[in-house]
Amino acid sequence: MGAVPLKWLTLLVITVQTTALVLVMRYSRANASGRPYFASTAVLLTEAAKMTAVLLTLWLENGRSVARTAALLRRDVWGQPRDTAQLAVPSFLYTIQNNLVFVALTNLDAPTFQVLYQLKILVTALMSSVMLKRRVGAVQWVALLVLVVGVGLVQVDRTAAADGRHRHTNHLVGLLAVLALCMSSGYAGVFFERVLKHGAASQSLSVRNMQLSLFSVPFGAVAAALNDGAAIAEHGFFYGYTGYTWAVIALQALGGLAVSATVKYADNILKGFATSISILLSVLISWGYLGDVSLSAGFAAGALLVVGATFLYSCGRPAPRPAAAAAAAARHKVE
């Protein structure tokens, strides 16, 4: 298959994965029928699935040899304690981030979440300019300004329209969760990119993912114990689980593969397309099928501004360097 078909296939994969994840997660939380599953257990299972996928990748990269894979882990992971330890910071933030996604989508409809979540672009740009001394171009600043205006319109519209359609939702809690999510996502991503640029140059992306997983799984277990330990002991680890819950876990675990494919085969413009299309699809499906959102002039105007700003920012951004591309591939976020 040629390069061009792969680009468009990648666009399709990342768009479907991103859209499906927010919609399925929102549906699984909003329609729990009084038996909501514990989000912390879903996060823990997601991290365990990611670690399994990373181990499988390392095994394949090392000629399907268990001995060679084990030797690699001893040399580049356990044998590099200081290099590995610094990945505890982004891993901890990613664990918080993954739990915050559930909080946000429990309290916000999918389109509102996706629009507000694009504020991570602003946070990442600001942190990149401070931590990596990266210059933000004029076109990007314009895009960021449009982004803020669009998010502001959507937020005002959603606040004014809050009518208690879902009794168990709290718009303010959802908003605060998204803001915290954007902060943790932006800082963790830039921190990880700095590690890739200034850390051991010989480490492969798979090894870096393994280093992340070494911390993310224990962090996920601690989060589950602290947040829902007593309830898990009373009702069981899989309390409230349905097919939608397992779909969420699978989509989250596979998200990293989709992002990796985007980095490898697509460019910034296509990634902007994917995000924009995903937002529009979420709006249409939530409105036409789930009945989870009511469209208004304010929401439509804000959403279109955010879509345009996302695409404009992607167009004005240079192609990522290898380290930046690796950072994007290693992260799993709801894009």
C-alpha positions in Angstrom: 0.0 0.0 0.0 1.4 3.4 -1.0 2.2 6.3 1.3 -0.9 8.3 0.4 -3.4 5.5 1.1 -1.7 4.9 4.4 -2.1 8.6 5.3 -5.8 8.5 4.7 -6.2 5.1 6.4 -4.4 6.6 9.4 -6.7 9.6 9.4 -9.7 7.2 9.4 -8.3 5.1 12.3 -7.5 8.0 14.6 -10.8 9.8 13.9 -12.8 6.6 14.6 -10.8 5.8 17.7 -11.0 9.3 19.2 -14.7 9.7 18.4 -15.7 6.2 19.6 -13.7 6.5 22.9 -15.4 9.7 24.1 -18.9 8.6 23.0 -18.7 5.1 24.4 -17.1 6.4 27.7 -19.8 9.0 28.0 -22.6 6.5 27.3 -21.1 4.0 29.8 -21.1 6.6 32.5 -24.4 8.4 31.8 -26.4 5.2 31.4 -25.1 3.2 34.3 -28.6 2.5 35.7 -27.5 3.1 39.3 -24.6 0.6 39.0 -21.7 2.8 37.8 -18.5 0.9 37.4 -15.4 2.1 39.3 -13.4 4.3 36.9 -10.2 3.6 38.8 -10.4 -0.1 38.0 -10.9 0.6 34.4 -7.9 2.8 34.4 -5.8 0.1 36.1 -6.9 -2.5 33.5 -6.1 -0.1 30.7 -2.6 0.4 32.0 -2.1 -3.3 32.5 -3.2 -3.8 28.9 -0.8 -1.2 27.7 2.1 -2.9 29.5 1.1 -6.2 27.9 1.1 -4.5 24.5 4.6 -3.0 25.1 6.0 -6.3 26.2 4.6 -7.9 23.1 6.1 -5.2 21.0 9.5 -5.6 22.6 9.3 -9.4 22.1 8.6 -8.9 18.4 11.4 -6.3 18.0 13.8 -8.8 19.6 13.2 -11.6 17.2 10.5 -13.2 19.3 13.1 -14.2 21.8 12.2 -14.2 25.5 15.9 -14.3 26.5 16.8 -11.3 24.3 13.8 -9.4 25.5 14.7 -10.1 29.1 18.3 -9.0 28.5 17.1 -5.8 27.0 14.9 -5.0 30.0 17.7 -5.8 32.4 20.1 -3.5 30.5 17.9 -0.6 29.5 15.2 -0.5 32.1 16.4 -2.1 35.4 20.0 -1.3 34.6 19.3 2.4 34.1 17.6 3.3 37.4 18.1 7.1 37.2 17.0 7.3 33.6 14.0 5.1 34.4 13.1 7.0 37.5 12.5 10.3 35.8 9.6 8.7 33.9 7.7 8.5 37.2 6.7 12.2 36.8 4.8 11.9 33.4 3.5 8.4 34.4 2.0 9.8 37.6 0.4 12.7 35.6 -0.9 10.3 33.0 -2.6 8.2 35.7 -4.3 11.3 37.1 -5.2 12.3 33.6 -6.8 9.0 32.7 -9.0 9.2 35.9 -9.9 12.8 35.2 -11.3 11.8 31.8 -13.9 9.6 33.5 -14.8 12.4 35.9 -15.2 14.9 33.0 -17.3 12.6 30.8 -19.5 11.6 33.7 -20.4 15.3 34.0 -20.2 16.6 30.5 -21.7 15.5 27.2 -19.1 14.2 24.7 -19.1 17.3 22.3 -18.7 19.8 25.2 -15.8 17.7 26.6 -14.0 17.5 23.2 -14.4 21.2 22.6 -13.2 22.2 26.1 -10.4 19.6 26.0 -8.8 21.4 23.0 -7.5 23.9 25.6 -4.7 21.5 26.0 -3.3 22.9 22.8 -2.9 26.3 24.5 -1.4 24.8 27.6 1.0 22.7 25.6 2.1 25.7 23.5 2.8 27.8 26.6 4.7 25.0 28.4 6.7 24.2 25.3 7.7 27.8 25.0 8.8 27.9 28.6 10.3 24.4 29.1 11.7 23.7 25.6 12.2 27.3 24.5 10.1 26.6 21.4 8.9 29.5 19.4 5.2 29.8 18.7 4.6 31.3 15.3 2.2 34.2 14.5 -0.3 31.9 12.8 -0.3 29.7 15.9 -1.0 32.6 18.2 -3.9 33.6 16.1 -5.2 30.0 16.2 -4.8 30.0 20.0 -6.7 33.2 20.3 -9.6 31.8 18.2 -9.5 28.7 20.2 -9.9 30.5 23.5 -12.8 32.5 22.1 -14.5 29.4 20.8 -14.1 27.5 24.1 -15.5 30.6 25.9 -18.6 30.6 23.7 -19.2 26.9 24.3 -18.7 27.2 28.0 -21.1 30.2 28.3 -23.7 28.3 26.2 -23.4 25.1 28.2 -23.5 26.9 31.5 -26.7 28.8 30.5 -28.3 25.6 29.1 -27.6 23.5 32.2 -31.1 22.2 32.8 -30.5 19.0 34.9 -31.2 16.7 32.0 -28.9 14.2 33.7 -29.6 14.2 37.4 -26.2 12.9 38.4 -24.1 15.4 36.4 -22.4 18.5 37.6 -21.2 20.9 34.9 -18.8 22.7 37.2 -17.2 19.5 38.3 -16.8 18.5 34.7 -15.3 21.8 33.7 -12.8 21.7 36.5 -11.9 18.1 35.6 -11.2 19.2 32.0 -9.1 22.2 33.1 -7.0 19.9 35.4 -6.9 17.4 32.6 -5.5 20.0 30.1 -2.9 21.1 32.7 -1.7 17.6 33.4 -1.7 16.6 29.8 0.2 19.6 28.6 2.9 19.4 31.4 3.3 15.6 31.1 3.7 15.7 27.4 6.3 18.5 27.4 8.1 16.9 30.3 8.3 13.6 28.4 9.5 15.3 25.3 12.3 16.9 27.2 13.2 13.5 28.6 13.4 12.1 25.1 15.5 15.0 23.9 17.9 15.2 26.9 17.8 11.6 28.2 19.7 8.5 27.0 19.7 8.8 23.2 20.0 5.1 22.7 16.7 4.3 24.3 14.0 3.2 21.9 10.4 4.3 22.0 9.3 0.8 23.2 11.8 1.0 26.1 10.5 4.4 27.0 6.9 3.1 27.0 8.0 0.2 29.2 9.6 2.6 31.6 6.3 4.5 31.8 4.3 1.3 32.3 6.5 0.3 35.2 5.1 3.3 37.1 1.7 3.6 35.6 0.5 0.2 36.7 1.4 0.7 40.4 0.1 4.2 40.3 -3.2 2.9 38.9 -3.4 0.3 41.6 -2.8 2.9 44.3 -5.4 5.2 42.8 -8.0 2.4 42.8 -7.2 1.6 46.4 -7.4 5.2 47.6 -10.5 6.2 45.5 -12.6 3.0 45.6 -10.8 0.6 47.9 -13.7 0.1 50.4 -16.3 -0.1 47.6 -14.3 -2.6 45.6 -13.9 -4.7 48.7 -17.7 -4.7 49.2 -18.9 -5.0 45.7 -16.0 -6.6 43.8 -13.5 -5.3 41.3 -15.8 -5.7 38.3 -18.9 -4.2 39.9 -21.1 -2.5 37.3 -19.0 -3.7 34.3 -20.8 -4.1 31.0 -19.8 -4.6 27.4 -19.4 -0.8 27.1 -16.9 -0.8 30.0 -14.7 -3.3 28.2 -15.1 -1.4 25.0 -13.8 1.7 26.8 -10.8 -0.2 28.2 -10.0 -1.6 24.7 -10.3 1.8 23.0 -8.1 3.4 25.6 -5.4 0.7 25.4 -5.5 0.8 21.6 -5.3 4.6 21.6 -1.5 4.6 21.8 -1.3 2.5 18.7 -3.5 4.9 16.8 -1.4 7.9 17.9 1.8 6.0 16.9 0.3 5.4 13.4 -0.6 9.0 13.1 3.0 10.1 14.0 4.5 7.6 11.6 2.2 8.0 8.5 0.4 11.4 8.9 1.4 15.0 9.3 0.2 17.9 11.4 -2.5 18.9 8.9 -4.0 15.4 8.8 -3.9 15.3 12.6 -5.8 18.6 12.7 -8.3 17.1 10.2 -8.7 14.1 12.5 -9.4 16.1 15.6 -11.8 18.5 13.8 -13.7 15.7 12.2 -13.9 13.8 15.5 -15.5 16.9 17.2 -18.1 17.3 14.5 -18.9 13.6 14.5 -19.3 13.7 18.3 -21.7 16.6 18.0 -23.8 14.9 15.3 -24.0 11.5 17.0 -24.6 12.9 20.5 -27.4 15.1 19.1 -29.0 12.7 16.6 -28.5 9.3 18.3 -27.8 9.7 22.0 -30.0 12.7 22.6 -27.3 13.9 24.9 -26.9 17.5 23.7 -29.1 20.2 22.3 -27.7 22.4 19.6 -27.8 26.1 19.8 -26.3 29.0 17.9 -23.8 29.7 20.7 -22.6 26.1 20.9 -22.4 25.8 17.1 -20.4 29.0 16.7 -18.0 28.1 19.5 -17.5 24.5 18.2 -16.8 25.7 14.7 -14.3 28.3 16.0 -12.5 25.5 17.9 -12.5 23.2 14.9 -11.1 26.0 12.7 -8.5 26.9 15.4 -7.4 23.3 15.8 -6.9 23.0 12.1 -5.2 26.4 11.8 -2.8 25.6 14.6 -1.9 22.3 13.0 -1.2 24.0 9.7 1.0 26.5 11.3 3.1 24.0 13.2 6.3 22.6 11.6 6.7 18.9 11.2 7.7 17.3 14.5 11.3 16.4 15.1 12.0 12.7 16.0 12.0 13.4 19.7 8.7 15.3 19.5 7.2 12.6 17.3 8.2 9.9 19.8 6.7 11.9 22.7 3.4 12.1 20.8 3.4 8.4 20.0 4.1 7.4 23.6 1.3 9.5 25.1 -2.2 8.2 25.4 -4.7 11.0 25.5 -8.2 11.7 24.3 -7.2 13.7 21.2 
